[in-house]
Amino acid sequence: MTLFVQRVCDHSFIADGLTQDHVVVDLGMNQGAFASWIVANTPARVFGVEPAPGLFEALPRHDRIKSLQLAVGGGPGSLELQLYASHCASFVAGLVPAAAERSVVVEVIDFDGLMRAFALDRINLLKVDIEGAELDMFATLPVAYLKNIDQMTIEFHDFLQPEQRAEVEKIIVRLRKNGFFVMNFGNRVYTDVLALNRATWRLGWLDVAQLYFVKYWRGAKRLLSRIFSRFGR
């Protein structure tokens, strides 16, 4: 097979093969750019969550996008969401190096609650960008659900809090132990992680080589861009 790695909103994933029967789950929809790309470029359906009130109100209205105003984390309940003028909202104290403008209390569910809220039993593409809450979500995500996720594209936030890296790497190890091929397209941090379920993606050595080529080609382009920008000054 040919694996074309698409990158949308700083998330890498395989879009080829998404059909009208497929489900994309968007955790941390922001203003809906990722979901809008999916419905514009594939026939798949999108189910997503966004806890920040202003962002939720700005989400696109589309017959293949279903959204809920809540957050996904480690368990059911409610948490105080910090809202910032020029940074993404977050539940994690100290994650954002700025003072919050205000805070709101929002509903939080765990992954099991998410699946029940949308009446899902399988996810073909899971996008995770939930500003630090991903650590609690993955820590409580039952192994049984991992078998029913074909691929994930994840932004971890160790670039803001390096002390998170050990926990992030534990999650990566857990995913690999449970049948996922994991590729970090970030530079030295886990900002763009692609996890492919090997039971769905029968990866041969050529497929793996292709993924590594994309990773290092992107790195080479970033390096060349920095070099040319220095000469251009």
ChimeraX attribute file (.defattr): number of C-alpha atoms within 10 A of each C-alpha:
attribute: neighborCount
match mode: 1-to-1
recipient: residues
	/A:1	9
	/A:2	8
	/A:3	17
	/A:4	14
	/A:5	17
	/A:6	12
	/A:7	14
	/A:8	13
	/A:9	8
	/A:10	16
	/A:11	22
	/A:12	24
	/A:13	24
	/A:14	17
	/A:15	17
	/A:16	13
	/A:17	11
	/A:18	18
	/A:19	13
	/A:20	12
	/A:21	9
	/A:22	16
	/A:23	22
	/A:24	24
	/A:25	27
	/A:26	25
	/A:27	23
	/A:28	25
	/A:29	27
	/A:30	23
	/A:31	17
	/A:32	22
	/A:33	13
	/A:34	20
	/A:35	27
	/A:36	19
	/A:37	12
	/A:38	20
	/A:39	18
	/A:40	10
	/A:41	11
	/A:42	16
	/A:43	16
	/A:44	22
	/A:45	21
	/A:46	23
	/A:47	21
	/A:48	24
	/A:49	22
	/A:50	24
	/A:51	25
	/A:52	25
	/A:53	13
	/A:54	12
	/A:55	16
	/A:56	20
	/A:57	12
	/A:58	11
	/A:59	19
	/A:60	15
	/A:61	12
	/A:62	12
	/A:63	9
	/A:64	17
	/A:65	21
	/A:66	18
	/A:67	21
	/A:68	15
	/A:69	17
	/A:70	21
	/A:71	27
	/A:72	25
	/A:73	28
	/A:74	20
	/A:75	16
	/A:76	16
	/A:77	12
	/A:78	14
	/A:79	15
	/A:80	15
	/A:81	21
	/A:82	21
	/A:83	20
	/A:84	16
	/A:85	11
	/A:86	9
	/A:87	13
	/A:88	14
	/A:89	23
	/A:90	22
	/A:91	21
	/A:92	13
	/A:93	10
	/A:94	11
	/A:95	16
	/A:96	18
	/A:97	10
	/A:98	11
	/A:99	12
	/A:100	16
	/A:101	10
	/A:102	11
	/A:103	16
	/A:104	12
	/A:105	13
	/A:106	17
	/A:107	16
	/A:108	21
	/A:109	19
	/A:110	19
	/A:111	20
	/A:112	18
	/A:113	15
	/A:114	23
	/A:115	16
	/A:116	10
	/A:117	11
	/A:118	14
	/A:119	9
	/A:120	14
	/A:121	11
	/A:122	17
	/A:123	20
	/A:124	20
	/A:125	24
	/A:126	23
	/A:127	24
	/A:128	23
	/A:129	21
	/A:130	28
	/A:131	19
	/A:132	22
	/A:133	19
	/A:134	22
	/A:135	20
	/A:136	15
	/A:137	20
	/A:138	19
	/A:139	14
	/A:140	15
	/A:141	17
	/A:142	12
	/A:143	12
	/A:144	9
	/A:145	14
	/A:146	18
	/A:147	17
	/A:148	16
	/A:149	22
	/A:150	19
	/A:151	25
	/A:152	26
	/A:153	26
	/A:154	24
	/A:155	25
	/A:156	25
	/A:157	24
	/A:158	19
	/A:159	15
	/A:160	15
	/A:161	14
	/A:162	11
	/A:163	11
	/A:164	15
	/A:165	16
	/A:166	11
	/A:167	14
	/A:168	20
	/A:169	12
	/A:170	13
	/A:171	16
	/A:172	21
	/A:173	13
	/A:174	15
	/A:175	19
	/A:176	16
	/A:177	10
	/A:178	15
	/A:179	16
	/A:180	25
	/A:181	18
	/A:182	19
	/A:183	19
	/A:184	20
	/A:185	22
	/A:186	19
	/A:187	13
	/A:188	9
	/A:189	18
	/A:190	21
	/A:191	20
	/A:192	22
	/A:193	24
	/A:194	26
	/A:195	24
	/A:196	25
	/A:197	23
	/A:198	17
	/A:199	13
	/A:200	15
	/A:201	15
	/A:202	11
	/A:203	16
	/A:204	10
	/A:205	9
	/A:206	12
	/A:207	15
	/A:208	13
	/A:209	12
	/A:210	15
	/A:211	18
	/A:212	15
	/A:213	12
	/A:214	15
	/A:215	17
	/A:216	13
	/A:217	12
	/A:218	15
	/A:219	15
	/A:220	12
	/A:221	11
	/A:222	12
	/A:223	12
	/A:224	12
	/A:225	11
	/A:226	12
	/A:227	11
	/A:228	10
	/A:229	10
	/A:230	9
	/A:231	7
	/A:232	7
	/A:233	5
